[in-house]
Amino acid sequence: MDDKFDVIIIGGGIAGCTSALLLARAGVNVLLLERAEQAGGKNISGGRLYSYSLETILPGFAQSAPVERQITQEKLSLLTHESSVTMDYRHPEFTQDATSYSVLRARFDPWLMEQAQNAGAQCLTGVQVDALIQENGAVCGVQIGEDRLDARVVVLAEGANSLLAEQHQLVKKPQPHAMGIGVKEVLALPQSRLEERFSLENNQGTAWLFAGEAITGKAGGGFLYTNRDTLSLGLVCNLSVVSNGKNTLPQMLENFKQHPLLRPLLKETELLEYGAHLIPEGGINALSPPFGAGYLIAGDAAGFSVNAGHTVRGMDLAVISAQAVADTLTVALQKDDFSTTSLATYQTHLENSTLWAVLKQYRSLPDTLLQNPRYFAEYPQMTSDILRELFEINRHPAPPLRSILWKHARRAGLMTLFKDLIRGARSL
């Protein structure tokens, strides 16, 4: 193996593997280094992959990739301690460039790395990068134990817990309110029983998100994705909730599994995997510049992730950032210029992409929805109370719906409710 490369990529997730694939296609001498024993070995993403961005790079990828199920049912539930209010949208399959799939990253990422290798990238797993090498103010390689590997440019795609970028002060250390932490279980359930419980046929899949009592009314929520013969179930909450809360995240997950809505669906499942993972939640306002002399930062490591409540997006944005990496470095390599000024075109590519439009659309979300406990505690309870009064029939005449709504609106505070509705709508 050479000890000098055009590009060294740190991290074998979706951003790293896609960057390696695109650069190798362009004839670049690229090396990808992944610390886990296999790609995806340390990634427990929930996991839903929106196909549009990868479809442009690998047309028809779902025909050969180890995707689990094509999502045809969207469910959103507001939970209280004993009740739930659910919106259920079942739809026909979307077109190939607008659909989404449930995935298990431990299966999907090795396949994506294989595509990069087939294109000519060198990929090594089980390799821990200890430090970046910097000379004359520019990154020019990596240190692995006592070994040094030189590169004309380095791409950091090491995930949300970007230790190397923080160690070398390439990014600001994120504040707790700008990060989420997710905990996930993969639960085995025979395919026939899974499809029966979730009313699915063939390759149909369900994506189900939860808020409210899922994490005791704090900022965050739960998720459930149906795979072929397993369920991906977990919670995501703001890191400040965990540091200030009384309950641990594993305890919250156990409480979540015992909710009356979920308990019957999880009967006779078998735990296969368990893990935790950091998730960027600060949005566009928390980003550090993702470029500098001799380096670019991609995917979760750069903070490119959105939790919008009704959808969680990270994998599709990682692919877009990888395309921007390849477009930037292809030109920089031709010019043999890896200065900050040269690599600043990465920012231009990002700002002209769907990724930036998504980040801008949800730029106020972290400071409105995710930091307002009323959205996760009071309003799910209020919704449940309204529906109980509407549907509970006894010997007393039921009040008209307008009276029920008015009573609960006044109890919540008319101005408070109005402001929260406006702020919530604007943030989405």
Phi and psi in degrees as a GROMACS rama.xvg file:
@    title "Ramachandran Plot"
@    xaxis  label "Phi"
@    yaxis  label "Psi"
@TYPE xy
-64.8354  157.917  ASP-2
-110.644  12.0135  ASP-3
-137.629  124.796  LYS-4
-127.264  158.524  PHE-5
-66.2909  -49.5037  ASP-6
-136.668  133.398  VAL-7
-112.879  128.59  ILE-8
-109.709  128.756  ILE-9
-104.426  111.797  ILE-10
118.195  123.913  GLY-11
-105.917  33.5889  GLY-12
-83.5767  -160.234  GLY-13
-67.7539  -41.5889  ILE-14
-64.3228  -44.8627  ALA-15
-67.2398  -47.8975  GLY-16
-65.6023  -39.3335  CYS-17
-68.8022  -39.1963  THR-18
-60.4712  -45.041  SER-19
-62.5023  -41.781  ALA-20
-60.2485  -49.7692  LEU-21
-67.6682  -40.1019  LEU-22
-68.4332  -40.378  LEU-23
-63.1338  -39.3405  ALA-24
-57.8855  -33.4512  ARG-25
-83.9126  5.25555  ALA-26
83.7214  17.083  GLY-27
-83.5321  139.282  VAL-28
-79.3011  97.6078  ASN-29
-121.586  138.992  VAL-30
-120.152  128.716  LEU-31
-109.345  132.056  LEU-32
-119.142  126.233  LEU-33
-124.654  129.6  GLU-34
-75.3666  -27.5099  ARG-35
-73.3916  163.65  ALA-36
-69.4086  -21.757  GLU-37
-146.42  156.671  GLN-38
-57.8287  136.442  ALA-39
82.1275  -1.67187  GLY-40
-65.8193  -24.2809  GLY-41
-113.475  12.489  LYS-42
-109.654  123.054  ASN-43
-117.21  30.5958  ILE-44
-48.3616  144.934  SER-45
-54.6713  -45.598  GLY-46
-160.183  127.344  GLY-47
-126.132  125.916  ARG-48
-109.769  115.009  LEU-49
-78.8293  127.523  TYR-50
-81.8544  -19.3744  SER-51
-55.7405  -41.6488  TYR-52
-73.815  -41.3558  SER-53
-74.3181  -27.0842  LEU-54
-62.1285  -32.4741  GLU-55
-71.2562  -23.3302  THR-56
-95.4242  -41.1317  ILE-57
-126.669  79.3807  LEU-58
-55.9986  132.789  PRO-59
70.5897  22.7704  GLY-60
-57.5393  -31.968  PHE-61
-65.5165  -15.9095  ALA-62
-71.3798  -26.4213  GLN-63
-119.547  -19.9965  SER-64
-74.4323  150.804  ALA-65
-79.9688  60.2664  PRO-66
-77.1421  159.912  VAL-67
-94.862  -71.351  GLU-68
-138.064  148.797  ARG-69
-84.0484  125.327  GLN-70
-71.8735  121.443  ILE-71
-127.822  3.1429  THR-72
-139.854  126.705  GLN-73
-113.157  128.945  GLU-74
-131.733  137.468  LYS-75
-126.888  126.948  LEU-76
-125.715  134.773  SER-77
-101.152  124.219  LEU-78
-108.994  139.087  LEU-79
-111.611  -172.756  THR-80
-61.2479  -37.4812  HIS-81
-124.592  -1.76782  GLU-82
-134.082  173.144  SER-83
-152.831  148.685  SER-84
-123.842  121.663  VAL-85
-124.529  133.222  THR-86
-98.9388  127.868  MET-87
-124.66  117.369  ASP-88
-120.987  111.173  TYR-89
-105.586  131.304  ARG-90
-138.398  158.489  HIS-91
-68.5588  166.351  PRO-92
-60.4929  133.56  GLU-93
-74.3099  169.324  PHE-94
-63.996  160.451  THR-95
-59.1858  -32.0652  GLN-96
-91.8488  10.5566  ASP-97
-136.134  8.31114  ALA-98
-94.7703  -174.369  THR-99
-150.399  160.252  SER-100
-135.249  147.276  TYR-101
-78.4063  141.174  SER-102
-138.315  154.309  VAL-103
-111.235  116.495  LEU-104
-63.0299  -29.4161  ARG-105
-64.2404  -20.5877  ALA-106
-98.8536  -40.004  ARG-107
-74.4202  -43.9062  PHE-108
-62.4525  -41.2666  ASP-109
-60.531  -35.8795  PRO-110
-63.8056  -43.3499  TRP-111
-66.2572  -38.3098  LEU-112
-63.1138  -37.2246  MET-113
-62.0299  -37.0574  GLU-114
-63.5271  -39.3229  GLN-115
-65.2082  -41.7921  ALA-116
-64.5553  -41.1214  GLN-117
-62.0703  -28.0357  ASN-118
-81.5747  -11.0119  ALA-119
118.381  1.21023  GLY-120
-76.9156  145.678  ALA-121
-92.6319  127.23  GLN-122
-127.851  125.314  CYS-123
-120.491  132.974  LEU-124
-110.099  164.831  THR-125
70.0356  26.8159  GLY-126
-117.594  120.861  VAL-127
-99.1638  116.336  GLN-128
-81.2275  122.318  VAL-129
-87.9124  -30.5922  ASP-130
-163.358  160.016  ALA-131
-90.4873  146.586  LEU-132
-96.9589  127.842  ILE-133
-124.878  132.684  GLN-134
-136.748  134.253  GLU-135
53.3402  37.4456  ASN-136
79.4944  7.64675  GLY-137
-126.3  145.253  ALA-138
-74.2774  132.894  VAL-139
-139.511  14.3507  CYS-140
164.018  -171.543  GLY-141
-134.198  153.626  VAL-142
-109.306  126.017  GLN-143
-124.864  99.5362  ILE-144
61.1104  -121.939  GLY-145
-95.0192  -1.43996  GLU-146
-93.2  147.547  ASP-147
-121.183  132.593  ARG-148
-120.792  124.571  LEU-149
-95.0501  151.341  ASP-150
-149.694  153.731  ALA-151
-74.0051  -27.79  ARG-152
-156.211  149.45  VAL-153
-120.383  136.591  VAL-154
-110.938  122.626  VAL-155
-95.4791  115.495  LEU-156
-135.502  47.0921  ALA-157
-89.8567  8.1895  GLU-158
95.2604  -178.187  GLY-159
-62.9543  -34.1124  ALA-160
-87.8416  71.9213  ASN-161
-84.2466  78.8506  SER-162
-66.7987  -39.9975  LEU-163
-65.2446  -43.6611  LEU-164
-62.5076  -39.6847  ALA-165
-70.1799  -42.1144  GLU-166
-57.9104  -38.0313  GLN-167
-98.6007  11.96  HIS-168
56.7638  38.0289  GLN-169
-84.0462  -23.2557  LEU-170
-134.224  157.894  VAL-171
-74.4049  144.971  LYS-172
-66.0017  123.437  LYS-173
-68.2759  144.356  PRO-174
-77.3933  152.708  GLN-175
-54.4196  -37.3861  PRO-176
-71.0156  -12.1251  HIS-177
-97.5084  3.95418  ALA-178
-128.947  145.633  MET-179
-112.565  162.633  GLY-180
-129.104  131.938  ILE-181
-113.267  143.485  GLY-182
-126.301  137.071  VAL-183
-140.915  145.072  LYS-184
-120.672  144.728  GLU-185
-106.776  119.89  VAL-186
-114.217  124.811  LEU-187
-76.8207  137.49  ALA-188
-151.235  124.795  LEU-189
-50.9432  141.841  PRO-190
-55.5108  -44.4161  GLN-191
-64.1479  -38.6578  SER-192
-72.1319  -38.4281  ARG-193
-60.1574  -47.9022  LEU-194
-65.6161  -33.5454  GLU-195
-68.7272  -44.3781  GLU-196
-66.9726  -33.2218  ARG-197
-106.77  10.9483  PHE-198
54.3656  52.4534  SER-199
-115.562  155.661  LEU-200
-133.758  148.109  GLU-201
53.2346  -119.561  ASN-202
-100.764  13.8942  ASN-203
-66.3152  148.098  GLN-204
-138.194  159.247  GLY-205
-116.577  135.655  THR-206
-116.324  120.679  ALA-207
-130.62  121.786  TRP-208
-115.168  149.185  LEU-209
-132.772  146.246  PHE-210
-138.951  166.521  ALA-211
97.7589  -122.135  GLY-212
-67.7819  -7.34031  GLU-213
-51.2436  -41.1312  ALA-214
-130.355  50.2728  ILE-215
53.7262  39.7847  THR-216
73.2889  19.3001  GLY-217
-98.8682  175.33  LYS-218
-68.8504  115.474  ALA-219
144.316  -161.378  GLY-220
-178.329  -175.6  GLY-221
-114.067  167.742  GLY-222
-145.972  152.412  PHE-223
-145.209  124.752  LEU-224
-122.884  134.758  TYR-225
-86.7148  127.769  THR-226
-103.281  -170.853  ASN-227
-59.8281  -53.9342  ARG-228
-137.505  27.3751  ASP-229
-143.382  165.771  THR-230
-117.266  136.788  LEU-231
-99.5226  112.886  SER-232
-126.991  135.639  LEU-233
-173.13  -175.599  GLY-234
-129.623  148.968  LEU-235
-130.91  128.01  VAL-236
-141.136  159.256  CYS-237
-62.857  140.674  ASN-238
-61.932  -30.0427  LEU-239
-66.077  -28.4362  SER-240
-65.8936  -42.8871  VAL-241
-67.8842  -42.3595  VAL-242
-70.1455  -27.3645  SER-243
-103.454  -10.5962  ASN-244
-86.6823  165.409  GLY-245
-85.6606  -34.2031  LYS-246
-89.8727  140.912  ASN-247
-78.4342  160.516  THR-248
-63.1156  -42.7159  LEU-249
-58.7466  -36.7658  PRO-250
-68.4712  -39.0804  GLN-251
-59.7087  -40.2458  MET-252
-64.9934  -41.274  LEU-253
-63.7434  -41.6179  GLU-254
-62.9816  -40.3525  ASN-255
-60.2375  -43.4275  PHE-256
-66.3153  -22.88  LYS-257
-92.2105  1.91517  GLN-258
-62.9827  142.911  HIS-259
-55.8246  -27.3658  PRO-260
-71.68  -37.2644  LEU-261
-94.0315  -32.8238  LEU-262
-52.1392  -47.1254  ARG-263
-64.8264  -30.1458  PRO-264
-74.3501  -21.194  LEU-265
-101.782  4.3113  LEU-266
-59.9749  137.249  LYS-267
63.4427  22.1102  GLU-268
-84.4349  157.945  THR-269
-121.151  128.293  GLU-270
-71.1252  123.022  LEU-271
-106.335  -39.137  LEU-272
-141.819  153.433  GLU-273
-149.2  140.694  TYR-274
-171.846  172.872  GLY-275
-132.209  156.177  ALA-276
-156.308  138.444  HIS-277
-80.269  147.49  LEU-278
-136.055  126.623  ILE-279
-66.7698  131.48  PRO-280
-131.534  5.41821  GLU-281
-76.2328  -19.5802  GLY-282
75.0206  -166.824  GLY-283
-64.0716  -29.027  ILE-284
-74.092  -14.1132  ASN-285
-101.831  3.27334  ALA-286
-76.4197  141.934  LEU-287
-93.8605  158.939  SER-288
-57.138  125.898  PRO-289
-88.0154  27.0426  PRO-290
-152.389  162.055  PHE-291
-176.241  -176.186  GLY-292
-61.4873  109.15  ALA-293
87.7417  6.45596  GLY-294
-151.12  154.656  TYR-295
-131.853  155.085  LEU-296
-124.097  133.883  ILE-297
-131.662  159.643  ALA-298
65.2832  -146.498  GLY-299
-59.9916  -29.7899  ASP-300
-60.2919  -29.4325  ALA-301
-90.5945  -6.48257  ALA-302
91.1398  17.9993  GLY-303
-84.9292  81.9661  PHE-304
-152.939  147.961  SER-305
-137.506  127.468  VAL-306
-113.649  100.43  ASN-307
-95.6188  8.52232  ALA-308
88.4687  -57.3219  GLY-309
-88.3411  -11.3085  HIS-310
-157.011  149.322  THR-311
-120.357  124.722  VAL-312
-128.121  127.609  ARG-313
-150.534  -44.2163  GLY-314
-65.7082  -43.3364  MET-315
-66.1084  -34.8471  ASP-316
-71.4967  -31.9276  LEU-317
-63.0387  -40.467  ALA-318
-64.1064  -42.0068  VAL-319
-64.2358  -41.1604  ILE-320
-65.0771  -34.1254  SER-321
-64.8237  -39.0035  ALA-322
-62.7171  -40.4226  GLN-323
-65.6086  -37.4586  ALA-324
-58.5602  -50.1531  VAL-325
-64.2607  -42.5382  ALA-326
-62.8829  -38.9104  ASP-327
-68.9411  -48.192  THR-328
-75.3745  -28.1885  LEU-329
-59.8606  -42.0463  THR-330
-73.6457  -42.9029  VAL-331
-61.6799  -38.3673  ALA-332
-67.2669  -38.2185  LEU-333
-63.8657  -37.7291  GLN-334
-86.1952  -11.5827  LYS-335
53.4649  45.2276  ASP-336
-132.376  112.646  ASP-337
-121.305  28.7626  PHE-338
-71.9454  167.23  SER-339
-58.4893  -40.169  THR-340
-63.2228  -42.8618  THR-341
-66.0966  -45.3483  SER-342
-78.5347  -6.19823  LEU-343
-64.8528  -15.9531  ALA-344
-64.6747  -19.4271  THR-345
-58.1504  -43.838  TYR-346
-61.8099  -39.0445  GLN-347
-63.409  -45.0359  THR-348
-61.4065  -41.2635  HIS-349
-63.1749  -45.6888  LEU-350
-67.6343  -21.2692  GLU-351
-92.7111  7.18169  ASN-352
-107.628  169.624  SER-353
-60.7224  -33.827  THR-354
-53.6146  -49.0464  LEU-355
-68.9142  -36.9307  TRP-356
-62.1474  -38.6345  ALA-357
-67.2461  -46.2809  VAL-358
-61.2431  -39.7796  LEU-359
-67.2451  -39.0848  LYS-360
-59.7482  -37.7236  GLN-361
-107.099  25.7821  TYR-362
-64.3625  -29.6595  ARG-363
-94.7503  -1.88625  SER-364
-59.6467  -46.2536  LEU-365
-59.5431  -31.7511  PRO-366
-91.2485  -5.55359  ASP-367
-113.184  -77.8372  THR-368
-61.5749  -53.1272  LEU-369
-72.5711  -16.997  LEU-370
-109.64  10.3521  GLN-371
-114.003  105.971  ASN-372
-64.275  -18.6162  PRO-373
-63.5272  -33.0384  ARG-374
-65.6298  -24.4836  TYR-375
-108.267  -10.2197  PHE-376
-125.8  -64.4182  ALA-377
-68.1023  -43.1054  GLU-378
-74.3916  -37.2291  TYR-379
-60.3643  -39.7123  PRO-380
-67.1796  -41.244  GLN-381
-63.146  -42.5678  MET-382
-61.0669  -43.6417  THR-383
-63.0973  -43.081  SER-384
-63.2387  -40.6619  ASP-385
-61.9396  -46.2637  ILE-386
-69.4832  -32.528  LEU-387
-63.9427  -45.4452  ARG-388
-64.2993  -31.0862  GLU-389
-72.6812  -39.3885  LEU-390
-100.783  -14.4015  PHE-391
-79.6941  116.916  GLU-392
-113.462  125.105  ILE-393
-138.429  -162.275  ASN-394
-73.269  -11.6501  ARG-395
-92.0443  138.458  HIS-396
-60.3009  133.839  PRO-397
-73.3378  138.417  ALA-398
-67.5129  153.867  PRO-399
-64.3262  155.18  PRO-400
-57.5702  -39.1417  LEU-401
-62.0581  -34.4198  ARG-402
-70.2993  -38.8456  SER-403
-62.8166  -47.0714  ILE-404
-63.5212  -42.9195  LEU-405
-63.6371  -42.2004  TRP-406
-60.701  -46.2186  LYS-407
-74.4626  -31.2742  HIS-408
-65.7649  -41.9411  ALA-409
-66.4132  -37.5839  ARG-410
-65.2238  -37.6063  ARG-411
-74.7883  -21.5639  ALA-412
99.2733  110.652  GLY-413
-59.5579  -45.5482  LEU-414
-68.4506  -40.9586  MET-415
-61.7192  -45.6304  THR-416
-63.374  -43.3831  LEU-417
-62.9106  -46.1233  PHE-418
-63.4316  -42.0859  LYS-419
-64.8868  -38.0579  ASP-420
-64.1263  -43.7617  LEU-421
-65.736  -47.2006  ILE-422
-64.265  -40.7577  ARG-423
-64.0318  -43.4292  GLY-424
-64.6049  -41.2447  ALA-425
-66.3943  -34.74  ARG-426
-73.4075  -18.8842  SER-427
